[in-house]
Amino acid sequence: MTPGGKQPWFIRMKPARPFAFAGLWERWKDPAGGAMLESCTIVTTEAAPSIHRIHERMPVVLADTDWDRWLDTAFSDTGTLSELLKPDAGTALDAWPVSREVNAPRNQGPGLIASAGDAR
């Protein structure tokens, strides 16, 4: 926390490319009222070394080669799937502090992800 509040950060893969978080989605019946509900979550783990200076936890980043396995609803080997939930020390992530202007939807443009200087 800084005097002005929490510092937002821009985090991306190095080199810049798409990546996927491990997440869970479920459709279930509410036992209290019987309504069908949908819920989802992003799975977190301890932070990779490159992110630990920002926070001790981070979303699980899935390797490209694991996307199909994670999304395969017929695959139920919990041991194999659990192995995917560990931080990858080899994950190359770039991270830099950005302006707090990213917190307001009215603010737009590529300047929002420009470095705001090292806040840590």
Backbone as JSON, one array per atom type, in Angstrom:
{
  "sequence": "MTPGGKQPWFIRMKPARPFAFAGLWERWKDPAGGAMLESCTIVTTEAAPSIHRIHERMPVVLADTDWDRWLDTAFSDTGTLSELLKPDAGTALDAWPVSREVNAPRNQGPGLIASAGDAR",
  "N": [[0.85, -1.17, 0.0], [0.53, 2.2, -0.81], [0.93, 5.74, 0.01], [-1.18, 6.9, -1.47], [-2.98, 4.84, -1.77], [-3.68, 1.48, -2.95], [-1.27, 0.18, -5.24], [-1.67, -0.17, -8.66], [-0.7, -2.69, -11.03], [0.75, -3.63, -14.17], [0.84, -6.67, -15.73], [2.38, -9.09, -17.73], [3.09, -11.8, -20.03], [6.41, -12.74, -20.88], [8.03, -13.22, -23.82], [5.56, -10.75, -24.83], [2.52, -12.27, -25.07], [-0.51, -14.23, -25.55], [-2.0, -15.8, -22.64], [-3.2, -18.25, -20.26], [-5.27, -18.52, -17.37], [-5.83, -20.87, -14.72], [-9.04, -21.9, -14.1], [-12.27, -22.45, -12.57], [-15.54, -23.56, -13.24], [-18.97, -23.93, -12.56], [-22.23, -25.32, -12.7], [-24.99, -25.41, -10.68], [-27.52, -26.55, -8.36], [-29.27, -24.5, -6.2], [-29.56, -25.34, -2.91], [-31.28, -24.12, -1.1], [-33.31, -22.67, -2.47], [-33.73, -23.96, -4.85], [-33.12, -22.89, -7.34], [-31.27, -22.8, -10.41], [-27.88, -22.17, -10.47], [-24.92, -20.47, -11.56], [-21.47, -20.48, -11.13], [-18.12, -19.21, -10.81], [-14.51, -19.25, -10.59], [-11.16, -18.06, -10.27], [-8.27, -19.93, -10.01], [-5.8, -19.75, -7.52], [-2.32, -19.56, -6.51], [0.85, -19.79, -4.74], [2.95, -16.99, -5.31], [4.95, -16.65, -8.25], [8.52, -16.22, -8.43], [9.07, -13.8, -9.85], [6.84, -12.25, -9.35], [6.4, -12.14, -6.68], [7.34, -9.9, -5.29], [5.32, -8.13, -5.53], [2.95, -9.35, -4.62], [1.99, -12.09, -2.49], [0.49, -14.12, -3.6], [-0.87, -15.43, -6.67], [-2.73, -15.8, -9.77], [-3.02, -19.14, -11.11], [-1.0, -19.79, -13.78], [-1.43, -21.39, -16.72], [0.54, -23.59, -18.67], [0.9, -23.44, -22.22], [0.77, -25.98, -23.33], [-0.79, -27.34, -21.55], [-3.41, -26.46, -21.66], [-5.49, -27.82, -23.11], [-5.74, -30.19, -21.61], [-6.55, -29.15, -19.1], [-9.04, -28.1, -19.78], [-10.47, -30.31, -20.56], [-13.27, -31.95, -19.89], [-13.7, -34.63, -19.5], [-11.43, -35.64, -18.41], [-10.21, -36.73, -15.39], [-8.16, -37.13, -13.57], [-7.1, -36.31, -10.66], [-4.61, -36.07, -9.43], [-2.79, -35.54, -11.52], [-3.93, -33.17, -12.48], [-3.67, -31.56, -10.2], [-0.94, -31.15, -10.14], [-0.64, -29.18, -12.0], [-1.25, -26.89, -10.68], [0.73, -25.52, -9.38], [3.1, -22.9, -8.71], [4.97, -21.73, -11.44], [8.25, -21.56, -11.57], [9.73, -21.0, -13.77], [8.19, -19.37, -15.31], [8.12, -16.62, -17.28], [7.53, -13.46, -16.52], [6.67, -10.09, -17.05], [6.41, -7.14, -15.13], [5.12, -4.04, -14.16], [4.56, -0.96, -12.38], [1.58, 0.96, -12.83], [-0.43, 3.84, -13.7], [-2.91, 5.0, -11.37], [-5.15, 5.67, -12.69], [-6.14, 3.59, -14.18], [-8.09, 2.43, -12.71], [-10.56, 3.58, -13.16], [-13.28, 3.24, -15.27], [-13.9, 5.18, -17.18], [-11.56, 6.18, -18.09], [-9.4, 5.74, -20.79], [-7.2, 4.2, -23.23], [-3.85, 3.52, -24.5], [-1.9, 4.67, -22.93], [-2.49, 4.15, -20.3], [-1.22, 1.83, -19.49], [1.39, 2.46, -19.42], [4.56, 2.7, -17.83], [4.53, 3.76, -14.48], [6.67, 4.42, -13.02], [8.91, 2.96, -10.57], [7.23, 1.61, -8.0], [7.89, 0.14, -5.83]],
  "CA": [[0.0, 0.0, 0.0], [1.27, 3.46, -0.86], [0.11, 6.8, 0.61], [-2.37, 7.16, -2.28], [-3.78, 3.63, -1.9], [-3.01, 0.34, -3.58], [-0.61, 0.45, -6.51], [-1.99, -1.13, -9.71], [0.43, -3.19, -11.81], [0.51, -4.29, -15.44], [1.61, -7.92, -15.75], [2.23, -9.81, -18.98], [4.09, -12.82, -20.31], [7.61, -12.27, -21.57], [7.58, -12.05, -24.57], [4.12, -10.48, -24.76], [1.71, -13.25, -25.8], [-1.67, -14.65, -24.76], [-1.81, -16.85, -21.66], [-4.47, -18.66, -19.64], [-5.33, -18.84, -15.95], [-6.66, -22.01, -14.34], [-10.3, -21.47, -13.5], [-13.3, -23.47, -12.38], [-16.9, -23.11, -13.49], [-19.92, -24.96, -12.15], [-23.67, -25.05, -12.68], [-25.48, -26.21, -9.56], [-28.84, -26.2, -7.86], [-29.27, -23.89, -4.88], [-30.38, -26.19, -2.04], [-32.27, -23.34, -0.36], [-34.46, -22.27, -3.27], [-33.87, -24.81, -6.02], [-32.74, -22.21, -8.58], [-29.98, -23.18, -11.01], [-26.89, -21.1, -10.34], [-23.62, -20.66, -12.18], [-20.42, -19.77, -10.4], [-16.79, -19.43, -11.36], [-13.41, -18.73, -9.79], [-9.8, -18.21, -10.79], [-7.47, -20.67, -9.03], [-4.55, -19.06, -7.2], [-1.22, -20.3, -5.9], [1.87, -18.86, -4.28], [3.47, -16.2, -6.42], [6.23, -16.94, -8.89], [9.53, -15.27, -7.95], [8.99, -12.5, -10.52], [5.65, -11.54, -8.9], [6.35, -12.14, -5.22], [7.58, -8.54, -4.75], [4.04, -7.41, -5.6], [1.95, -10.04, -3.79], [2.43, -13.47, -2.22], [-0.33, -15.07, -4.37], [-1.17, -15.04, -8.05], [-3.48, -16.84, -10.48], [-2.24, -20.21, -11.73], [-0.82, -19.6, -15.21], [-1.29, -22.7, -17.36], [1.4, -23.69, -19.85], [0.13, -23.65, -23.44], [0.62, -27.43, -23.55], [-1.74, -27.88, -20.57], [-4.74, -25.88, -21.83], [-6.47, -28.84, -23.49], [-5.96, -31.09, -20.48], [-7.33, -28.43, -18.08], [-10.4, -27.88, -20.27], [-11.09, -31.59, -20.9], [-14.19, -32.33, -18.8], [-13.66, -36.08, -19.31], [-10.19, -36.0, -17.71], [-10.5, -36.55, -13.97], [-7.02, -37.54, -12.76], [-6.85, -35.15, -9.79], [-3.18, -35.96, -9.18], [-2.19, -34.84, -12.67], [-4.44, -31.79, -12.51], [-3.08, -30.83, -9.07], [0.44, -30.77, -10.51], [-0.71, -27.96, -12.81], [-1.63, -25.76, -9.82], [1.9, -25.02, -8.68], [3.71, -21.78, -9.43], [6.04, -22.12, -12.36], [9.4, -20.68, -11.37], [10.25, -20.64, -15.08], [7.3, -18.44, -16.0], [8.74, -15.32, -17.49], [6.52, -12.42, -16.46], [7.05, -8.69, -16.9], [5.46, -6.42, -14.28], [5.51, -2.68, -13.81], [3.46, -0.16, -11.82], [0.9, 1.85, -13.77], [-1.22, 4.92, -13.1], [-4.17, 4.63, -10.73], [-6.23, 5.99, -13.63], [-6.7, 2.34, -14.71], [-9.2, 2.03, -11.85], [-11.81, 4.23, -13.57], [-13.63, 2.82, -16.64], [-13.99, 6.32, -18.11], [-10.22, 6.41, -18.63], [-9.12, 4.83, -21.9], [-6.02, 4.44, -24.04], [-2.64, 2.75, -24.22], [-1.09, 5.34, -21.91], [-2.81, 3.63, -18.97], [-0.31, 0.76, -19.11], [2.76, 2.96, -19.41], [5.15, 2.61, -16.5], [4.35, 4.92, -13.59], [7.84, 4.42, -12.15], [8.96, 1.82, -9.66], [6.54, 1.92, -6.74], [8.35, -0.75, -4.74]],
  "C": [[0.9, 1.24, 0.0], [0.39, 4.54, -0.25], [-1.18, 7.09, -0.16], [-3.28, 5.96, -2.43], [-2.99, 2.52, -2.55], [-2.43, 0.74, -4.94], [-1.04, -0.58, -7.54], [-0.73, -1.47, -10.52], [-0.07, -3.75, -13.13], [1.42, -5.51, -15.48], [1.32, -8.63, -17.07], [3.31, -10.87, -19.1], [5.25, -12.16, -21.05], [8.06, -13.39, -22.5], [6.05, -11.92, -24.5], [3.39, -11.46, -25.67], [0.52, -13.64, -24.94], [-1.28, -15.75, -23.76], [-3.14, -17.14, -20.99], [-4.28, -18.91, -18.15], [-6.14, -20.12, -15.76], [-7.91, -21.47, -13.65], [-11.25, -22.64, -13.38], [-14.66, -22.82, -12.61], [-17.84, -24.25, -13.14], [-21.34, -24.45, -12.29], [-24.23, -25.98, -11.61], [-26.84, -25.7, -9.09], [-28.72, -25.67, -6.44], [-30.16, -24.73, -3.97], [-31.46, -25.42, -1.3], [-33.51, -23.04, -1.19], [-34.68, -23.1, -4.51], [-33.5, -24.17, -7.34], [-31.41, -22.75, -9.09], [-29.06, -21.96, -10.97], [-25.63, -21.47, -11.1], [-22.61, -19.87, -11.37], [-19.08, -20.1, -11.04], [-15.76, -18.81, -10.42], [-12.12, -18.87, -10.57], [-8.99, -18.86, -9.68], [-6.16, -19.91, -8.79], [-3.55, -20.01, -6.54], [-0.22, -19.3, -5.35], [2.5, -18.19, -5.49], [4.79, -16.74, -6.94], [7.24, -15.9, -8.4], [9.42, -13.87, -8.58], [7.81, -11.66, -10.05], [5.62, -11.37, -7.39], [6.6, -10.77, -4.61], [6.3, -7.72, -4.74], [3.03, -8.02, -4.63], [2.4, -11.48, -3.6], [1.61, -14.52, -2.97], [-0.54, -14.53, -5.77], [-2.04, -16.13, -8.68], [-2.53, -17.9, -11.02], [-2.2, -19.93, -13.23], [-0.56, -20.98, -15.81], [-0.35, -22.62, -18.55], [0.51, -23.95, -21.06], [-0.17, -25.13, -23.65], [-0.39, -28.06, -22.59], [-3.16, -27.37, -20.76], [-5.78, -26.95, -22.14], [-6.77, -29.79, -22.34], [-6.83, -30.41, -19.43], [-8.79, -28.31, -18.5], [-11.16, -29.17, -20.59], [-11.97, -32.06, -19.73], [-14.22, -33.84, -18.56], [-12.41, -36.52, -18.55], [-10.38, -35.72, -16.23], [-9.37, -37.02, -13.05], [-6.6, -36.35, -11.9], [-5.37, -34.98, -9.47], [-2.48, -35.19, -10.29], [-2.64, -33.39, -12.7], [-3.85, -30.97, -11.37], [-1.66, -30.37, -9.36], [0.46, -29.48, -11.33], [-0.92, -26.71, -11.96], [-0.47, -25.18, -9.04], [2.48, -23.83, -9.43], [4.86, -22.29, -10.29], [7.18, -21.13, -12.22], [9.99, -20.24, -12.71], [9.37, -19.68, -15.84], [7.95, -17.07, -16.08], [7.64, -14.26, -17.56], [7.18, -11.05, -16.33], [6.0, -8.04, -16.0], [6.0, -5.03, -14.03], [4.3, -1.91, -13.28], [2.89, 0.77, -12.89], [0.08, 2.88, -12.99], [-2.49, 4.37, -12.46], [-5.38, 4.98, -11.6], [-6.84, 4.72, -14.24], [-7.92, 1.9, -13.91], [-10.54, 2.64, -12.22], [-12.13, 3.87, -15.02], [-13.7, 3.96, -17.64], [-12.63, 6.62, -18.74], [-9.89, 5.34, -19.65], [-7.75, 5.15, -22.51], [-4.8, 3.68, -23.58], [-1.74, 3.39, -23.16], [-1.34, 4.81, -20.51], [-1.86, 2.51, -18.53], [1.16, 1.18, -19.2], [3.28, 2.91, -17.97], [4.96, 3.91, -15.73], [5.56, 5.05, -12.66], [7.81, 3.25, -11.19], [8.38, 2.21, -8.32], [7.0, 1.07, -5.6], [9.82, -0.58, -4.53]]
}
